[in-house]
Amino acid sequence: MMWFQLKDSFPDAMARQPRLVLPDQPHHIIQRGNDNQIIFRDDEDYRRFLDWLRESAKFYCVAIHAYVLMPNHLHLLATPSDEDGLAAMMQKVGRLYVPWFNNKYGRSGTLFQGRFRTSVIDPDAWFLACIRYIELNPVRGQLVTAPLDYPWSSYAHHAGVHPDPLITDHVKYWALGNTPFQREAAYIELVEQGVPAQELDTIDTAVLKGAPLGSRAFKVELEKTTKRQILPAKRGRPFKAKAAD
């Protein structure tokens, strides 16, 4: 089975800038098991994690728009209400889940691989693409043949099969139709199209690098508001004007 979808060429030991986390902007988050080890072994593990995630998201005012829990990693699409909410939420879930998991299976030590990775998302260009990417992860990993067959994702919620209390629908999902039936049908059709290879690579690269995912205009605006370098630096020496004679 192909559980491992992301090729991480950016080890946790490498120095990084602080995470770019912006209030009221959606973020794609990935957290993996240490050395790609299994972090969910049975149904109870998945349910416990989701319960604690729901409690922590509510406590820290983080809206969860989509998720998938894979055997050795997880993805979230979430919007925090402040700069600290994402980290606080993930830390709280870890403090609850890891000791419980270790006690259950008679193990000790760390479970997750370093800190989680996150990418700020341009909702106009990439929000629906990221939901599709996340909820098709079990299909790409050859765990199931259809996303509805996988119980540990938000696909059933967006497809209208049953509501998920963890999920807060984003305005971009609501814009798919004027009625629940129209939204659900449009989303099912979107997922059935699959994830194009270039789109898959772009999303993967952004979250692994912790880079924003969006248009050039979106990134230019981020540079202005955050005072951080977002776009690649220009190569070569700066141009020097010729001195006057």
N, C-alpha and C positions, 0 to 999 in steps of 0.2 A: 504494500500500500504506500502511496506517495503522500505522506503527511507534510513533508517539508517543502513549502512553496517558495520561501524567500532565500535567496543566496546572499548571505550577509558578508560583505567584504569590508565591513567597518567595525572591527572588534571594539568591545566595550572599553578596552584599555586605552584606546586612542583618545587624545584630548578633544573635547568638543566645547562649543559655545553652550551657554545655558539654553534649555529648551525654549523655543518660541511658542508661548501659549498666550492667546488673546481672548479676552472675555467676549462672549456672544458670537464667536466664530466656531464653526464645526472643525473638529480635529479627528484625524485617523490615528488610531493608537494600536500598537502591537506589543504584546508581552509574550515571551517564550520561556519554555522550560530550560533550566541550566543544562548546557550540553545537549539540547534538544531532547531531554528526558521527558517521559510522560508526566503530565500534571493533572490529568483526569483519567482515573482508572475504571470507574463504574458510574452508574446513573446518579448515585447519591452525591458523588463528588461534583458533578455538573450542577445539580440542584442546589447544593450548599453554596457554591461559588456565586451562582446567579442570585440567590437570596441575599447574600452579603453585598453583592454589587448593587442590587436594588436599594438596600438600606443606605449604603454609603453614598450612592449617587443622589439620593433624596437629601441626605444630611448635608452634603457639600454643594447642593444646588447645581448638579451637573445633569443635563438632559442627554439620555442615551437614545440615539436614533436607530442604531443597528448594531448587531453583534454576531459573532460566531465563536464558539468554544471548540477548538480542535484538540485532539489528544495531547499534543505537545506545545500548543501555542493558542493565542486568542487575538481577535481583532475587535475593536470597538469604533463606532463613529459617534462622537459625543461633543456637546457644546457646553463649556463651563460658563458660569456667571461671573467669575473673577479669575485672576491669574494663578491663584493657588489651588483651585478646586480639583483640577485633574490629578495633580500629584497627591493631594491629600486623599482623594478617593481611592486611588490605586494603592497607596500605602496602607490605608485602613483595611482594604480587602485583603492585602497580603498579610497583615498582622493577624487577621482572623483565620484566613484559609490555611496558611502554611503550617502553623502549629497543629491545627486540627488534622490536616493531611498527614503530617509527620507522626502524630500520635496514632492515627488509624492504621498506618502501614509500618509502624515500628522503625521509622527512619529518623535521621536528624540532619541538620544543616539546611543550606539554602535550597530553594525549589526553583525560583525564577532566575533567568539569566540577566543579571545586572538591572539597570533601570529600563523602564519601558521606553519605546520610541514613539514619537508623535510627529504628525505633519499637519500644519494648518491648511484647511481646504477652502478653495474659492467655491462657494456654494452655487454660483450661477453656472459655472463650467463643469464642476466635478462632483457635486453632491450625489446625484443619482448614480453616477459611474462608480463611486466608492461603495454605495450600498450594494450594488450588483456585484462588485468585486468581492466584498465581504461575504455575502450570502451564497455565492457560488464556490467558495473555498472548499467545502467538502466534496463537491463534484470534481473540481480540479485535482483534489487529493485522492480521488478514486475510493472514497469511503461510501459514496452513494452514487446512483445514476441520475437522480433528480433532487433539487434542493429541498423539496417538501418532504423527502424521505429522511432528512437529517433533523433530529429533534432539538439540537442545541444551537439554534440560530434564530434570528428574527424574521426569517423568510415567511413562516406561516402567518405572522402578524400582517406583513405587507401584502400578502396574497389573499388576505381576508378569510383564512381558515379558522383562526381563533385569535382573539386579542391577547397581547402580551403586556402585563402590567409594568414591565421594565421600560417599555418603549414610549418615548415622546415623539410624536410625528412632527417632522420638520415641514416648514411652509413649502419647500420644493417637492415633497411627496404629495402634499395636499393639492398642489397645482397640477397634478396629473389628471384630475377630473373633478367635476362638480358634485359627484355623489360617491359614496364609498365603493359602489360597484364599478364605476368608471375608473377610479383611482387604482383599484385592485387589478382590473383587467389590463390597464395600461402598464402597470408595473410587471405583471406576469409576462406580458409581451416583451418588455424591455429585458427581462432576465433571460427569456428564451433566445434572445439574440446572442447571448454569450458575451464574453469579454475579449475584445480584439487584442492581439498580441502586443501591439504598441501601447495600448491603454494599460494593459497589465504591467508592462515594463515600466511605464511612467509612474504608476501608483507605487509599485514596489520600490523604485529608486528613491522617490520622495520620502517615503516613511523610513527607509533605512538610513538615509542621510539626515533625517530630521528637517528636510527642506519643505517650504511651502509648495502646495500643489495648486497651480492656477495659471492664468494668462500672464503675459508680461506686464500688462497694465495693473493687474492685481498685485504683482510683486513690487512694482514701482511704488504703488500706494503703501504697501507694507513697509518699504524702506523709509518712506516719509514719516509714517506714524510711529514706527518702532525705533528709528535712528540706528538701525542695524543694516549691515550689508546683506542683501538678499540675492541680487543679481550677480553673476560672475564678474570679477574685476577685469578691467580692460588689460590686455597684454601689451608688453612693450613699454619703453620709456615715455614719459609724458613729453608732448611736443614743446620745444623751446623756441620762442620767437627769435629771429635773427637780430642781433644787436645793431643799432643804428651806427652808421659811419661817423 
